[in-house]
Amino acid sequence: MDFSNIDIPKILKSGMPNKFMDFSPQDFEDFISQLFRDNSYKVEQTKYSGDYGVDLIIKKGNEHIAVQVKRYTRTNKVGVRDVNQVLGGKDYYKCNDAMMITTSSFTNQVKNLAEKTGVDLWDWNKLQRYICDTYLDGRDYYDYFKGKSTSENDSEDFGFKIFQVIHNQPMKGNYIGTQIFVGIKNFTDKNQNVSVEMPTYITSNNNQIEARNYLEGYFTSGIIYAGCTVESCFIFDSEQLSHVKVGDKLIIELYYSDKTIRKVINIEKKVPSRNAIPSRNASGCFIATAAYGTLFSKEIQILRYWRDNKLKTSKIGNLFIEFYYSLSPPIANFIRDKHLFRKCVRMVLNPFVRFLKRRYDR
């Protein structure tokens, strides 16, 4: 599709909420080409098939960048195989650098590979910011089209309120999460069968972050009785959303009776929040887990044994555990995807782990 003579904001109005899923892969490549042209790049598009892992070659000055574009759903992360393709294509087309653009995100293995090879990774957060800066006067999508869409905030059938935030909560899947608790009230005089979609969080500096999961046990779908309130809890990756601040906004889509409500919750005052400090029965060692990459490594098992069977037997040991767990989450968040820092932490921990292994014959 030729986007050079198209009203692009009009297309973005429908395309951005669903991350261009209504585009064909070829049309999405064409759109990305136009995006770079409108930022003063010269763009050469390769064939749609047999392209050696490169969809675009973008040029500006001495920069020659091989670009691969993946229009993926949120749950389909870009893997190592995709990145290896663009690395091979970079050499084939004699480019200086390589770039991977996706509407989803990247696996941890890809992030580690990119750190070593220099591939520039653009996930949805980075891509949408570039789009907004180019076509929407730097404003986020919801702010730009506010008042221009009848689907947003056009119903008072339901009320929404953020009532608590918990930061630095260890989650299943070996990551640290930020939990946002939202009350949803049915103002109608009828029982409503409701489904709540995964929300989007937009920071005041236009960083758009997708929720990673729902918290088990809280409302996601079902009947909300007339006049009643339910509680939903959405989990965001703390690496992307470390704090909830005044000026940010949370966008929630709710479906009921063949209707759709897209509610923008503007955060206009400080929300009650706390940092999660694990109990003495907590199973993880945050800094060590981030350094070794998994809860199930032999090093983590040795450290757990020392904590549970030695430190917890004394008052001083328990005080050390409490102090460690209050200090650990932000450090773990910082080093989690930084290969060099993780390696340095392992170098510090390994002699101590070997000492514990010899002492306790683990």
N, C-alpha and C positions, 0 to 999 in steps of 0.2 A: 504494500500500500504506500502511495506517495503522500507523506504527511506535510509536504512543503506548503501546500495551499489549503490546509485544513485548520479549522478553529480548534487548536489543541486543548485549551481549557475546557471546551465543551466535551471533548472526549474524556478528559481526565475526570470530569464530574461523575461519569458512570464507570470509568475504568479503574480508578484508584481504590474505591472501597473494596472491590473484589480482587485487587492486585492483578488486573489485566487478564483474568481468567476467561473473559469473553473475547479476547484476542486469539488469533491463531499464533502458533510459535513464529511463523514467518512475519506476520504483522507486528508482533512484539519486537522482533529484531529490527524491522524497519523503523519502528518508533524510537528505539534506542539509538539507531543511526541518526535520526533527525535531532534527538536530544543533544548528541555531541556536535552535530553541525551547528546547532543554535548556540553552542558554546565555543565557536570559532575553531573547531577541529575539522580537518579534512578527513573524510570517511570513505573507506573502500570496503564494500561488502563482498564477502566470498559467496560461493555457490551455497544454496540451501542444503545440499547434500554433498558428501565427498570433499568437505572443507578442511580436513586435517585438524579438526578440533578448534578452529577459529571461525567465528561468525563475522567479525569486523576487524579492520585494521584502522586505527585512528592515529592521526598525525598532527602534531603541532610543534613547529620548530624542529629540534633534533629528536623529539619524542616519536617513536614508532611503536605502538602498543597493540599487541594481539589480544583480542577480546572474545571471550565466549559468553553467551547469553543463555540463561536457563530460566524459563517461565515455569517455576515449580510451585506446587501448593505448599502451604505452611508446614505440613508434616513431612514433606519430601526434601530432606537436606542435601546439599551438594556434597558429593563424596570425593575420595581421593582419585578415583578413576577419571572423573570430569576434569579435575585440575591437571592431572598428568597429560590429558589430551591437549589442553591449551599450552602447556609447557612444551610439548612436542611441536605444536603448531607455531609457537613463537620462533623456534629455531628454523622451521621449514620456510617461514615467510621472512626470516632475517629481521626480526623486530628486536628492539632494545628490552622491552618489558612485556609482561603478561597481566591481564586483568580478568577476573571472574565476576560476572554480574548475575544476581539471582533475585527473584521475588520472595525467596524463603530465607534460609540461613545456611551455615556450614557446620559440618561435623568437627569435633575437636581434632581429629586426625588431619583434616584439611587445614585447620588453623596452624597446627604445628608445621605442616609441610610448607605453607605459605610463608611462615616466619623464616624458614631456612632457604627458600628459593626466591623470595621477594615478590611472589604473586600478589597483586593488589586485589583484595576481596571486598566486593560491594554486596552486602546483604540488603534486605528490603529497607531497613532503617536508613542506610546510607543512600540508597537509590532514591527513595521518596524525598529525602531532603534536597537532593540535586534537582529533581523534577520540580519541587516547590520553588526553589531558588530561581529556576529558569523560567517557569511559566506562571507561577502564582504569586509573584511579587515577594517571595520569601516567606509568605504566610503558609501555615499548614492547610491541608485540604478542607478541614471542617470549618476553620475560620474564614477561608476565602469564599466558600459557597454558602455561608450562613445567611439565611434569608432568601436564598435562591433555590431552595429545595423544599418541597412540601412534605417530604418524608421525614424530615428532622424536627423533633420537638413539636409535632403537629397534634399531639394528643395529650390530654391531662388524665387519661385513664389510669396511669401508673406514676408513682413517685419513686425517686431514687435518692439514696443518701449514703455516702461513704462514712462509716462510723468507727472504723479502726484499721490501722496498718501495722503489720508486724514485719520488721526487717530481719535479714540474716537468719532465716529459718532453714535448717537442714532438711532437704526434701529427698524423697525416693528418686533414684536416678543419679545420685551423687552430684547434686548441685545445691547451691544456696539460693533460696527464694525469698522474694518480697510478696507477702500476702496482703491483698486489699479486700476488706470485708464490706459488702454493699447490702443495704436494706432495700427491698423492692416491695412497695405497697400497692395493692389493688384498690383504687378509688371507686371502681364501678359498683353497681348494685347486683352484679352477677358473678358467679364463680367462673374463673377464666382458666383455660388450659394454655399454659405459657411455656415457651422455650427460650432460654437465654443463651445467646452466642458468646464466644470468647471475645472479650473486649480489647480495645486499643487504648494505649496510654500515650499522650502527647505532652512532652515537657515544654516549658516556656521558651526554650531555645530551639523548638521545632524538631525535637528528636522523637520519632514515632516508634513505639515499642509494642509488640504483640504479646498478649498473655500466653503463657506456656501451658497452663493446665488449670483445671478446677480443683479445689480442695475437696477431697472425698468427705461425704457426709453433709455437704451444704447443697442448697437448691440449684439445680441446673434446668430441670423441666418438670412439669406436672401441673396440678391445679393449685391456683392461689385463690382462696375463698374471698368473697366480697368483704371489703374493709380490712382484710388481714395483710400482714407483712411477713415476708420470708427473707432469709439471709442467704446470700451467695458469697463465695470467696474465690477470688481469682489469683493465680500464682504467676508472678513475673520473675524472670531471672535477675537476681541481684546484681549481676555483672552489668546488666543494661539499666536496671532501675534500682539505684541504691537508696534514693530518698524520694518521698512524695512531698512536693513543695507547693506553696501558694503560687498561683499563676499557671499551674499545670491543668490538664483536663483528662478525664476518663470518658471514653465513648463506648456505650453499651447498645447492642441491638437486641430487641426483644420481639418475639413473634407470638401472636395470638389471634384467633378468629379471622384468619386470612389477612391480618394486618401486620405491618412492621413498624416498630418505633425505633428510631435511632436517637438515643438520648445522650446529650453532651453534658457531663457533670463538671462544671468549672470549680476548681479548688480555690475558694476565695478566703478561706481561713485555715489555720493549722489543724490538721486532722490528728486525733489521738493516736499515738504510735509508740512502739517500744521495740527495742532490740531483743531478739530471742536469745536467751542464754540457756543453753542446754542443761538439763538436770544432771545429777551425778550418775544417772543411769544411761546417759546419752551414749550412742554407739560409735560416734565418729570422732576423729581427731582432725580438725578442720585444716590446719596448715599442713600437717603431714599427708592428709588425704589429697589435698590439692597438689602437693609435691610429687606424690607417687602415682596419682591419677586414678586410683580405685580404692574402695574400702576393703578390698579382699586381697591386697598384696600381703606378703609374708611380713614385711616391715610394719605395716599397720597392725597386724595381729600381735606382734611382739610388743608394740607400744600400748595396745589395749590391755594386754596381760599385765604389764607394769602398772598401768593406771588402776585397773580393777582389783588387782590382787596385792598391790604394794602401796600405792599412793592413798587409796581410799581407807586404808587401815589406820591412818593417823590424822590428827587435826590439821597439822601443817600441810600434809599431802592434799587434803580436801580443799584447803584455802588456795593451794596452787592450782588445782583443777578449776575452781571458780574463776580465778584470775585469768587462766589460760583461755577459757571459753568466752570470757568477756572481751578479750583482746584478739582472739583468733579470726573471727569471720571476715573483718575488712582486709586483713592481711591475706587470707586465703583467696578472697575475691580478686585481689590485686595480682597475685601470682598465677592464678589458675590457668590462663592461656598465654603465659609468657614463659617460653621454653627455657630461656637462660636463667631466669629467676628460680624456676622450679628446680633446675639442675643445681644451682647454688645451694638451695635449701636441702636438697638430697645429700650434697657433699657434707653439709654440716651435720645432718641427722645420721648418716650412715655409720660413723664411728660409734656414736652413742647406741644405736640399734645393735651393732655387733657386740658392744660391751654387755647390753642387757641379755642378748642371746647366750653369751658365755656364762653370765652370772646365774641366770635362771634356767639354763639348759633347755631353751625353747627351740 
